[in-house]
Amino acid sequence: MWQPSPRTGRMNQTPILLATTNPDKQQQFRWLLEGLPLTPVTPQDLGLTSVPDEVGDSHHAVARLKAQLWSQSGSILAIASDGGLVLPALGAGWESLYTHRFAGETATGEDRVRNLLEMLRPYRGQDRRASWLESLAIAHRGRILASWELDGATGRIGEAMPSETPEPDGFWAFSVWEFPHLGKTYNQLSIQERESLDDHWVRLTRLVRRFFRGYFVAPTA
């Protein structure tokens, strides 16, 4: 995951709930919101222990529902996202919406990588190409304020188990999603390299910052 750069020192004003209990996703949200007049808070900060169900027939629907439910639970502004791996060669045999659960609810990151590599074992070259679909939504007290869905850069799935231990959540895929011309997996890319790929998080960051700087009016209650 990206490491956040030093904060700008601007006075933050409006609290915003990072609608996830995953520390890596929370870190990603903090980077995305950096420099905006917002104070990120986590579910743990607010004492929220009930995690909303992730239901919906698309990443966009899931992200919007998560933002709505978390913003109601925290009674404040909330930002949520949902994404998954896109594998064209597998056709109907793969659904990005189930990237986290395709190998079973109790599977580890390593289990998921092994299962994916087995599914792609017959494929070579361009047939192993992969991209990432990410949706993000912002809500306040149950009302959606903005939402987006973007395709990420196109790389490919490697053919061997990664040397690093795959993370247990949706980010496990980033340890085996390769960009051959850079000689790196997604997890190993620098911010500059992700910008050169027009990465989904880079583009979402531009959209979120444009929204908060150009259209957002802080709620008064």
N, C-alpha and C positions, 0 to 999 in steps of 0.2 A: 504493500500500500504506500501511497505518498506520505512523505513526512511534511507536516505543516511548516511553512516558513515563519520567521519572527513576526509577531503581530504588529500592526501599524501604530498602536497606541491611541487610536480613536476612541472616544467615549462611547461605550455601548449603551443602548437604551431599552429596546424592546426584547423581552425574553422570547426565545423560540425553542420548542421542544424538539430534540433530535429523536425522531420516532423510531427507535430501535434499541434493543438491549445489547447489540453486538458492538464491542469496543472498536473494531476496525471500521465498521460503517459509521460510527460516531465520529471517528477521526476524519473520515472522508467528508462528512457533513461540515465539520469545523473548518476544514480547508476551503470548502466550497463557499462558506459564509464569511470567510476572513475579510476584514476591512469594512464590513457592513455595520450599520448602527444597531446591532442585534447582540443579545447575550445568550449563547447556546446553553441549554440545560438538558440533562438526561432524565430518563424515567427514574433512575435511581435517586437523582437529586430531588425529585418530587414525591418520592416514596410510592411510585406506581409499580405494582407487582403483577398486575394482570395484563398479559400480552394479547392484543386483539388477534383473532383468527385471520389468516391470510387467504382470503377467498376471492374468486373472480375468474373470468374467462380470458383475461389478458393481463400482461404486466401493468398496463395503464390502469385498468380497473382495480387491480390489487393495490397499486401505489396510492390511488385516490382514496380507496376505502381505508387504508392504513392511516393516511393523513387525517381523514375525517374522524376516525375513532380515537386516535391518539390525541387529537386536538380537543375532543370532547372530554376525554379522561383527565387531561391536564388543564382544561379550561383556558388554554392559551394558544398562541400560534404554534404550528407544528410543520415539520418537513419530513417526508417519507419517500422511499423509493423501492422499486422492485425491478429485478433484471434477470436475464438468463442467457445461456450460451445458444447461439444459432449455428446449426450444422446442416447445411443444405443437402449433403450427400445421403444423409439418413432418411430424408423425406418424412413420411408419416411415422417412421420408427423413432423419431425424436421430437420432443416438445419442449421448447425453451422454458416454458412456464414451470416445468418440473425439474429444472436443473439441480436444485437442492435435494429433491426427493426421488430421483429416478432410480437410485440404487437401494432404496429403502429408507425409512425414517430414522433408523439407528445407525446407518452407514457412516463411517469416518471419511475424512477427506481423502485418505489413501484408498479406501474402498471405492470411492467414486471415481478416482483417477484410473484405478485398475479396471473397473467395469467399462469406463469410456474407451480406454485403449483396446480392450477386447472387442467392443462393438465396432471400432474403426480399423481393426487389424487387416481386413481385406482391402482397405483403401490406401492409395498412394498419391503423392503430389497434390494437385489442385483439389482432388476429392477429399482432402483432409482440411480444406479451408474452413475457417470458423470466424464468426464475429460475435458481438455482444449487443443485446437489446436492453436498454435501460429506460425506465419510466420514473418520473419524479413529480411529486405533488406537494403543494403548500396549502394548508387549511387553517382556519381560525374558528374554534368552537363548533366544529362540525360542518363548516361551509368552505368549499373549495375556492381558493383565490386564484390559483394558477396550476397548470400541469403541462408536462411535456413528455414525449417519448422519442428516443433517438437510437439509431443504429450506430454501433461503435466501429472502430477500425477493423479491417479484415486481416487476419493472420492465418495460422493453421495449427492443428493439434499435433504435438510431437509424437514420436513413436516409442519413446522410452519413459520409464518412471523418472520423475524429476529428482534431482539430488536433494532439494529441500523438502521438508515434510509438508505435504499439502494441508492447507487450513481446513478446519472442519465444516465451515459454512459455505455459502455460495462462492466465496473467493478461492475455493480449492481449484477451480478451473484455471485460474490465472497462473498457476504453477506449471501448466502444461500447454497453455495457449502461447504459441511462439510467433515471433516476427523475424523470419530468416535473414532479411536484409540488414537487420540490426544485430542479429546473433543473440537475441535475448527473449526471455519469456515476458509476459505482461508484468508480472511481479517485479521484474528486474529493470524495467524502463524508468528513466529519469523523467522529471516533469517536462523538460525540453523535448525529449523523445516522444512523449505522449502528445505534446502539442504538435509535433511534426506529423503525427499520424491523424490529427484532427480527432482525437480520442473523445469518446462519449462524455466522460466527466469534464473534460476541458470545455466542450461545447455547452453542457448543462450549466457549468459555472458561469459562462458568459450570459446565458439566458436568465439565471437566477439573479445575478447581480444587476442586470438591466431592469428586471422586474422591481427589485427592491429600491433601486435608485431612481427609477422613472415613473413607477405607477403605484407603489405601495404607500398606503397611509396608515400609520401606526394606530391600532385600536385604542380607544380611550377607556374601554372597560372590558 
